[in-house]
Amino acid sequence: MVIGLATRIVARKRDFKERFILASECKGELDRRFNRSEIYSVHEDKDFIELDLKPDVAKIEMTPFLKAFYDLRFENKKPETNDILKEVSECDSLEKWAGIAKEHKYENLQSDTLHYSVSIEGDPWKVSHVKIDNIILSLSGPIIMECFNNVCEFFTRLIRERLSDFRLTQGLFVYITD
């Protein structure tokens, strides 16, 4: 299981058009799906719509965001995160941060590409695909998930925090069953 930060999202207009949606509506679907206006800049030509993570947003937020994410995700139990934070804090651009991820020297800071299926308007028969370049922030294989349970504990904490108004939330557990 991967938790990644999308740095580039590419949609081919023709794919959306073939799936019963006007190419002009493609941007609206990407807005709905990825909330692009806040952190992505849009580049468009006749064939593609590309969303790129804004370098100024990444530069300002990358180190504090990673620290907050790693504290939440690993509860200060993952020693490599200190090394990652030190190296990322020395970066002065998104390109350098992405370059560290491309080296794959850290388990929890790698680059990856996801081919993501977008169900248009919730219709399972209207599916298009987008390509998403990610920086992996958390990577847990099935053995880690099953043996150490830390991904399940992470999601349990998030759900309990989100639903903290309900006492029953304290009885919720995320787990993998036999």
MARLUM-845231 format. One record per residue: residue number from 0; residue in one letter; chain; x, y, z of N, C-alpha, C in turn. Coordinates in Angstrom, 1 decimal, decimal comma. Layout:
BEGIN
> NUM_A_A_X_Y_Z_X_Y_Z_X_Y_Z $
...
//
This chain:
BEGIN
> 0_M_A_0,8_-1,2_0,0_0,0_0,0_0,0_0,9_1,2_0,0 $
> 1_V_A_0,5_2,2_-0,8_1,3_3,4_-1,0_0,4_4,6_-0,6 $
> 2_I_A_1,1_5,6_0,1_0,5_6,9_0,2_1,4_7,8_-0,6 $
> 3_G_A_0,9_8,4_-1,6_1,8_9,3_-2,4_1,2_10,6_-2,6 $
> 4_L_A_2,1_11,6_-3,0_1,8_12,9_-3,3_1,9_13,1_-4,8 $
> 5_A_A_0,8_13,5_-5,5_0,8_13,6_-6,9_1,6_14,9_-7,3 $
> 6_T_A_2,6_14,8_-8,1_3,3_15,9_-8,6_2,9_16,3_-10,0 $
> 7_R_A_2,4_15,4_-10,7_2,0_15,6_-12,1_0,8_14,7_-12,4 $
> 8_I_A_-0,2_15,3_-13,0_-1,4_14,5_-13,4_-1,6_14,8_-14,9 $
> 9_V_A_-1,7_13,8_-15,7_-1,9_14,0_-17,2_-3,1_13,2_-17,6 $
> 10_A_A_-4,0_13,9_-18,3_-5,2_13,4_-18,8_-5,2_13,6_-20,3 $
> 11_R_A_-5,5_12,6_-21,1_-5,6_12,7_-22,5_-7,0_13,0_-22,8 $
> 12_K_A_-7,3_14,1_-23,5_-8,7_14,6_-23,8_-9,4_13,5_-24,6 $
> 13_R_A_-8,8_12,9_-25,5_-9,4_11,9_-26,3_-10,0_10,8_-25,5 $
> 14_D_A_-9,3_10,4_-24,4_-9,9_9,3_-23,6_-11,2_9,7_-22,9 $
> 15_F_A_-11,2_11,0_-22,5_-12,5_11,4_-21,8_-13,6_11,5_-22,9 $
> 16_K_A_-13,2_12,0_-24,1_-14,2_12,2_-25,1_-14,8_10,8_-25,5 $
> 17_E_A_-13,9_9,8_-25,6_-14,4_8,5_-26,0_-15,3_7,9_-24,9 $
> 18_R_A_-15,2_8,4_-23,7_-16,0_7,9_-22,6_-17,3_8,7_-22,3 $
> 19_F_A_-17,8_9,3_-23,4_-19,1_10,0_-23,3_-19,0_11,3_-22,5 $
> 20_I_A_-17,9_12,0_-22,5_-17,8_13,3_-21,9_-17,1_14,2_-22,8 $
> 21_L_A_-17,6_15,4_-22,9_-16,9_16,4_-23,8_-15,5_16,7_-23,3 $
> 22_A_A_-14,6_16,9_-24,2_-13,2_17,2_-23,8_-13,2_18,4_-22,9 $
> 23_S_A_-14,1_19,3_-23,2_-14,1_20,6_-22,4_-14,5_20,3_-20,9 $
> 24_E_A_-15,3_19,2_-20,7_-15,7_18,8_-19,3_-14,6_18,1_-18,6 $
> 25_C_A_-13,6_17,7_-19,3_-12,4_17,0_-18,7_-11,8_17,8_-17,5 $
> 26_K_A_-11,7_19,1_-17,7_-11,1_19,9_-16,6_-12,0_19,9_-15,4 $
> 27_G_A_-13,3_20,0_-15,6_-14,2_19,9_-14,5_-14,1_18,6_-13,7 $
> 28_E_A_-14,0_17,5_-14,4_-13,8_16,2_-13,8_-12,5_16,2_-13,0 $
> 29_L_A_-11,5_16,7_-13,6_-10,2_16,7_-12,8_-10,3_17,6_-11,6 $
> 30_D_A_-11,0_18,8_-11,7_-11,2_19,6_-10,6_-11,9_18,9_-9,4 $
> 31_R_A_-13,0_18,2_-9,8_-13,7_17,4_-8,8_-12,9_16,4_-8,1 $
> 32_R_A_-12,1_15,7_-8,9_-11,3_14,6_-8,4_-10,1_15,0_-7,7 $
> 33_F_A_-9,4_16,1_-8,1_-8,0_16,4_-7,6_-7,9_17,8_-7,0 $
> 34_N_A_-9,0_18,6_-7,0_-9,0_19,9_-6,4_-7,8_20,7_-6,9 $
> 35_R_A_-7,7_20,8_-8,2_-6,5_21,3_-8,8_-6,2_22,7_-8,6 $
> 36_S_A_-7,2_23,5_-8,3_-6,9_25,0_-8,3_-6,0_25,4_-7,1 $
> 37_E_A_-6,0_24,7_-6,1_-5,2_25,0_-4,9_-3,7_24,8_-5,1 $
> 38_I_A_-3,3_23,7_-5,6_-1,8_23,4_-5,6_-1,3_23,0_-6,9 $
> 39_Y_A_-2,1_23,0_-8,0_-1,6_22,6_-9,3_-1,8_23,7_-10,3 $
> 40_S_A_-0,8_23,8_-11,2_-1,0_24,7_-12,3_-1,4_23,9_-13,5 $
> 41_V_A_-2,1_24,5_-14,4_-2,7_23,7_-15,5_-2,0_24,1_-16,8 $
> 42_H_A_-1,7_23,1_-17,6_-1,1_23,3_-18,9_-2,0_22,5_-19,8 $
> 43_E_A_-2,4_23,1_-20,9_-3,3_22,4_-21,8_-2,9_22,7_-23,3 $
> 44_D_A_-3,0_21,6_-24,0_-2,9_21,8_-25,5_-4,1_21,0_-26,1 $
> 45_K_A_-4,1_20,8_-27,4_-5,3_20,2_-28,0_-5,5_18,7_-27,6 $
> 46_D_A_-4,4_18,1_-27,2_-4,5_16,6_-26,8_-4,5_16,3_-25,3 $
> 47_F_A_-3,9_17,1_-24,5_-3,7_16,8_-23,1_-4,0_17,9_-22,2 $
> 48_I_A_-4,4_17,6_-21,0_-4,5_18,5_-19,9_-3,5_18,0_-18,8 $
> 49_E_A_-2,6_18,9_-18,4_-1,5_18,5_-17,5_-1,7_19,3_-16,2 $
> 50_L_A_-1,7_18,7_-15,1_-1,7_19,4_-13,8_-0,3_19,2_-13,2 $
> 51_D_A_0,4_20,3_-12,9_1,7_20,2_-12,2_1,7_20,8_-10,9 $
> 52_L_A_2,2_20,1_-9,9_2,3_20,7_-8,5_3,1_22,0_-8,6 $
> 53_K_A_2,5_23,1_-8,0_3,1_24,4_-8,1_4,4_24,4_-7,3 $
> 54_P_A_5,5_24,7_-8,0_6,8_24,7_-7,3_6,9_25,6_-6,0 $
> 55_D_A_6,2_26,7_-6,1_6,3_27,6_-4,9_5,5_27,0_-3,7 $
> 56_V_A_4,5_26,3_-4,0_3,7_25,6_-2,9_4,6_24,5_-2,3 $
> 57_A_A_5,2_23,7_-3,2_6,1_22,6_-2,7_7,3_23,2_-1,9 $
> 58_K_A_7,9_24,3_-2,4_9,1_24,8_-1,8_8,7_25,3_-0,3 $
> 59_I_A_7,6_26,0_-0,2_7,2_26,5_1,1_6,8_25,4_2,1 $
> 60_E_A_6,1_24,4_1,6_5,5_23,4_2,5_6,2_22,0_2,6 $
> 61_M_A_7,1_21,7_1,7_7,6_20,4_1,6_8,2_19,9_3,0 $
> 62_T_A_9,0_20,6_3,6_9,6_20,1_4,9_8,6_20,1_6,0 $
> 63_P_A_7,8_21,1_6,3_6,8_21,0_7,4_5,7_20,0_7,1 $
> 64_F_A_5,3_19,9_5,8_4,3_18,9_5,5_4,9_17,5_5,7 $
> 65_L_A_6,1_17,2_5,3_6,6_15,9_5,5_6,8_15,6_7,0 $
> 66_K_A_7,3_16,5_7,7_7,4_16,3_9,2_6,1_16,0_9,8 $
> 67_A_A_5,0_16,8_9,5_3,7_16,5_10,0_3,2_15,2_9,6 $
> 68_F_A_3,4_14,9_8,3_2,9_13,6_7,8_3,6_12,4_8,5 $
> 69_Y_A_4,9_12,5_8,5_5,7_11,4_9,1_5,3_11,2_10,6 $
> 70_D_A_5,1_12,3_11,3_4,7_12,3_12,7_3,4_11,6_12,9 $
> 71_L_A_2,5_11,9_12,0_1,1_11,3_12,0_1,2_9,8_11,6 $
> 72_R_A_1,9_9,6_10,5_1,9_8,2_10,0_2,7_7,2_10,8 $
> 73_F_A_3,9_7,6_11,3_4,7_6,7_12,0_4,8_7,0_13,5 $
> 74_E_A_4,2_8,0_14,0_4,3_8,3_15,4_5,7_8,3_15,9 $
> 75_N_A_6,6_9,0_15,2_8,0_9,1_15,5_8,7_7,7_15,7 $
> 76_K_A_8,3_6,7_15,0_8,8_5,3_15,2_9,6_4,9_14,0 $
> 77_K_A_9,9_5,8_13,0_10,5_5,4_11,8_11,8_6,2_11,7 $
> 78_P_A_13,0_5,6_12,0_14,2_6,3_12,1_14,6_7,0_10,8 $
> 79_E_A_14,3_6,4_9,6_14,8_7,0_8,4_14,1_8,3_8,1 $
> 80_T_A_13,0_8,6_8,7_12,3_9,9_8,4_13,1_11,1_8,8 $
> 81_N_A_14,0_10,9_9,9_14,9_12,1_10,2_15,9_12,3_9,1 $
> 82_D_A_16,4_11,3_8,5_17,3_11,4_7,4_16,6_12,1_6,2 $
> 83_I_A_15,4_11,6_5,9_14,6_12,2_4,8_14,4_13,7_5,1 $
> 84_L_A_13,9_14,0_6,2_13,6_15,4_6,6_14,9_16,3_6,5 $
> 85_K_A_16,0_15,8_6,9_17,2_16,5_6,8_17,6_16,8_5,4 $
> 86_E_A_17,5_15,8_4,5_17,9_15,9_3,1_16,9_16,8_2,4 $
> 87_V_A_15,6_16,6_2,6_14,6_17,5_2,0_14,7_18,9_2,4 $
> 88_S_A_15,0_19,2_3,7_15,1_20,6_4,1_16,2_21,3_3,4 $
> 89_E_A_17,2_20,6_2,9_18,3_21,2_2,1_17,9_21,5_0,7 $
> 90_C_A_16,8_21,0_0,2_16,3_21,2_-1,1_15,7_22,6_-1,3 $
> 91_D_A_16,0_23,3_-2,4_15,4_24,6_-2,6_14,5_24,6_-3,8 $
> 92_S_A_14,1_23,4_-4,2_13,1_23,3_-5,3_12,4_21,9_-5,4 $
> 93_L_A_11,3_21,9_-6,0_10,5_20,7_-6,2_11,3_19,7_-7,0 $
> 94_E_A_12,1_20,2_-8,0_12,9_19,3_-8,8_13,9_18,5_-8,0 $
> 95_K_A_14,6_19,2_-7,0_15,5_18,5_-6,2_14,9_17,5_-5,3 $
> 96_W_A_13,7_17,9_-4,7_13,0_17,0_-3,9_12,6_15,7_-4,7 $
> 97_A_A_12,1_15,9_-5,9_11,7_14,8_-6,8_12,9_14,0_-7,2 $
> 98_G_A_14,1_14,7_-7,3_15,3_14,0_-7,6_15,7_13,0_-6,5 $
> 99_I_A_15,6_13,4_-5,3_15,9_12,5_-4,1_14,9_11,3_-4,2 $
> 100_A_A_13,7_11,5_-4,5_12,7_10,4_-4,6_13,1_9,5_-5,7 $
> 101_K_A_13,6_10,0_-6,9_13,9_9,2_-8,0_15,1_8,3_-7,7 $
> 102_E_A_16,0_8,7_-6,7_17,1_7,8_-6,3_16,7_6,5_-5,6 $
> 103_H_A_15,5_6,5_-5,1_14,9_5,3_-4,4_15,8_4,9_-3,2 $
> 104_K_A_16,5_5,8_-2,6_17,4_5,4_-1,5_16,7_5,3_-0,1 $
> 105_Y_A_15,4_5,8_-0,1_14,6_5,7_1,1_13,4_4,9_0,8 $
> 106_E_A_13,0_4,1_1,8_11,7_3,3_1,6_10,5_4,2_1,5 $
> 107_N_A_10,5_5,3_2,3_9,4_6,2_2,3_9,6_7,5_1,7 $
> 108_L_A_10,4_7,5_0,6_10,5_8,7_-0,2_11,0_8,2_-1,6 $
> 109_Q_A_10,1_7,8_-2,5_10,4_7,3_-3,8_9,5_7,9_-4,8 $
> 110_S_A_9,9_7,8_-6,1_9,0_8,2_-7,1_8,3_7,0_-7,7 $
> 111_D_A_7,1_7,3_-8,2_6,3_6,2_-8,8_5,3_6,8_-9,8 $
> 112_T_A_4,8_6,0_-10,7_3,8_6,4_-11,6_2,6_5,5_-11,4 $
> 113_L_A_1,4_6,2_-11,3_0,2_5,4_-11,2_-0,7_5,7_-12,4 $
> 114_H_A_-1,3_4,6_-12,9_-2,3_4,8_-14,0_-3,6_4,6_-13,3 $
> 115_Y_A_-4,3_5,7_-13,2_-5,5_5,8_-12,3_-6,7_5,8_-13,1 $
> 116_S_A_-7,7_5,0_-12,8_-9,0_5,0_-13,5_-9,9_6,0_-12,8 $
> 117_V_A_-10,5_6,8_-13,7_-11,4_7,8_-13,2_-12,8_7,4_-13,7 $
> 118_S_A_-13,7_7,2_-12,7_-15,1_6,9_-13,0_-15,8_8,2_-13,2 $
> 119_I_A_-16,3_8,5_-14,4_-16,9_9,8_-14,7_-18,3_9,8_-14,2 $
> 120_E_A_-18,6_10,8_-13,4_-19,9_11,0_-12,8_-20,3_9,8_-12,0 $
> 121_G_A_-19,4_9,0_-11,5_-19,8_7,8_-10,7_-20,3_6,7_-11,5 $
> 122_D_A_-20,2_6,7_-12,8_-20,7_5,7_-13,7_-19,6_4,7_-14,0 $
> 123_P_A_-19,7_3,4_-13,6_-18,7_2,4_-13,8_-18,4_2,1_-15,3 $
> 124_W_A_-19,4_2,5_-16,1_-19,2_2,2_-17,6_-18,5_3,4_-18,2 $
> 125_K_A_-18,4_4,5_-17,6_-17,7_5,7_-18,1_-16,4_5,9_-17,3 $
> 126_V_A_-15,4_5,1_-17,7_-14,1_5,1_-17,1_-13,1_5,7_-18,0 $
> 127_S_A_-12,3_6,6_-17,5_-11,2_7,1_-18,3_-9,9_6,9_-17,4 $
> 128_H_A_-8,8_7,2_-18,0_-7,5_6,9_-17,3_-6,7_8,2_-17,3 $
> 129_V_A_-6,0_8,4_-16,2_-5,0_9,5_-16,1_-3,7_8,9_-15,6 $
> 130_K_A_-2,6_9,6_-15,9_-1,3_9,1_-15,5_-0,9_10,1_-14,4 $
> 131_I_A_-0,5_9,5_-13,2_-0,2_10,4_-12,1_1,3_10,0_-11,7 $
> 132_D_A_2,1_11,0_-11,7_3,5_10,9_-11,2_3,4_11,3_-9,7 $
> 133_N_A_3,9_10,4_-8,8_3,9_10,6_-7,4_5,2_10,6_-6,7 $
> 134_I_A_5,3_11,2_-5,6_6,4_11,0_-4,7_5,7_10,1_-3,5 $
> 135_I_A_6,3_8,9_-3,4_5,8_8,0_-2,4_6,2_8,5_-1,0 $
> 136_L_A_5,3_8,7_-0,1_5,6_9,1_1,3_5,5_8,0_2,3 $
> 137_S_A_4,8_6,9_1,9_4,7_5,8_2,8_4,5_4,6_1,9 $
> 138_L_A_5,3_3,5_2,2_5,2_2,3_1,4_5,2_1,1_2,4 $
> 139_S_A_4,1_0,3_2,3_4,0_-0,8_3,2_3,5_-2,0_2,4 $
> 140_G_A_4,3_-3,0_2,3_3,9_-4,2_1,6_3,0_-5,1_2,5 $
> 141_P_A_2,5_-6,2_1,9_1,5_-7,0_2,7_2,1_-7,6_3,9 $
> 142_I_A_3,4_-7,9_3,9_4,0_-8,5_5,2_4,0_-7,5_6,3 $
> 143_I_A_4,4_-6,3_5,9_4,5_-5,2_6,9_3,1_-4,9_7,4 $
> 144_M_A_2,1_-4,9_6,5_0,7_-4,6_6,9_0,2_-5,7_7,8 $
> 145_E_A_0,4_-6,9_7,5_-0,1_-8,0_8,3_0,6_-8,3_9,6 $
> 146_C_A_2,0_-8,2_9,6_2,8_-8,6_10,7_2,8_-7,4_11,8 $
> 147_F_A_3,0_-6,2_11,3_3,3_-5,1_12,2_2,1_-4,3_12,4 $
> 148_N_A_1,1_-4,4_11,5_-0,2_-3,7_11,7_-0,1_-2,2_11,7 $
> 149_N_A_1,0_-1,6_11,4_1,1_-0,1_11,5_0,3_0,7_10,5 $
> 150_V_A_0,0_0,1_9,4_-0,9_0,8_8,4_-2,3_0,8_9,0 $
> 151_C_A_-2,7_-0,3_9,5_-4,0_-0,4_10,1_-4,2_0,5_11,3 $
> 152_E_A_-3,2_0,6_12,1_-3,2_1,5_13,2_-3,3_3,0_12,8 $
> 153_F_A_-2,6_3,3_11,7_-2,6_4,6_11,1_-4,1_5,0_10,7 $
> 154_F_A_-4,7_4,1_10,0_-6,1_4,4_9,5_-7,1_4,4_10,7 $
> 155_T_A_-6,8_3,5_11,7_-7,7_3,6_12,9_-7,6_4,9_13,6 $
> 156_R_A_-6,3_5,4_13,8_-6,2_6,7_14,4_-6,9_7,8_13,6 $
> 157_L_A_-6,8_7,8_12,3_-7,4_8,8_11,4_-8,9_8,8_11,6 $
> 158_I_A_-9,5_7,6_11,5_-10,9_7,5_11,6_-11,4_8,0_13,0 $
> 159_R_A_-10,7_7,5_14,0_-11,1_7,9_15,4_-11,0_9,4_15,6 $
> 160_E_A_-10,0_10,0_15,0_-9,8_11,5_15,1_-11,0_12,2_14,3 $
> 161_R_A_-11,3_11,7_13,2_-12,3_12,4_12,3_-13,7_12,2_12,9 $
> 162_L_A_-13,9_11,1_13,6_-15,3_10,8_14,2_-15,2_11,0_15,7 $
> 163_S_A_-14,4_11,8_16,2_-14,2_11,9_17,7_-15,4_12,4_18,4 $
> 164_D_A_-16,4_12,9_17,7_-17,7_13,3_18,4_-18,5_12,1_18,9 $
> 165_F_A_-18,2_11,0_18,4_-19,0_9,8_18,8_-18,1_8,9_19,7 $
> 166_R_A_-18,7_8,5_20,8_-18,0_7,6_21,7_-17,7_6,2_21,1 $
> 167_L_A_-18,6_5,8_20,2_-18,4_4,5_19,6_-17,1_4,4_18,8 $
> 168_T_A_-16,6_5,6_18,4_-15,4_5,6_17,5_-14,2_4,9_18,3 $
> 169_Q_A_-14,2_5,0_19,6_-13,1_4,4_20,3_-13,1_2,8_20,2 $
> 170_G_A_-14,2_2,3_19,7_-14,3_0,8_19,5_-13,9_0,4_18,1 $
> 171_L_A_-13,6_1,4_17,2_-13,3_1,0_15,8_-11,9_0,6_15,7 $
> 172_F_A_-11,7_-0,5_14,8_-10,4_-1,0_14,5_-10,3_-1,2_13,0 $
> 173_V_A_-9,3_-0,9_12,4_-9,0_-1,3_11,0_-8,0_-2,4_11,0 $
> 174_Y_A_-8,4_-3,5_10,4_-7,5_-4,7_10,4_-7,7_-5,5_9,2 $
> 175_I_A_-6,8_-6,5_9,0_-6,9_-7,5_7,9_-7,4_-8,8_8,5 $
> 176_T_A_-8,5_-9,3_8,0_-9,0_-10,5_8,6_-8,4_-11,8_7,9 $
> 177_D_A_-8,6_-12,9_8,6_-8,0_-14,2_8,0_-8,9_-14,7_6,9 $
//
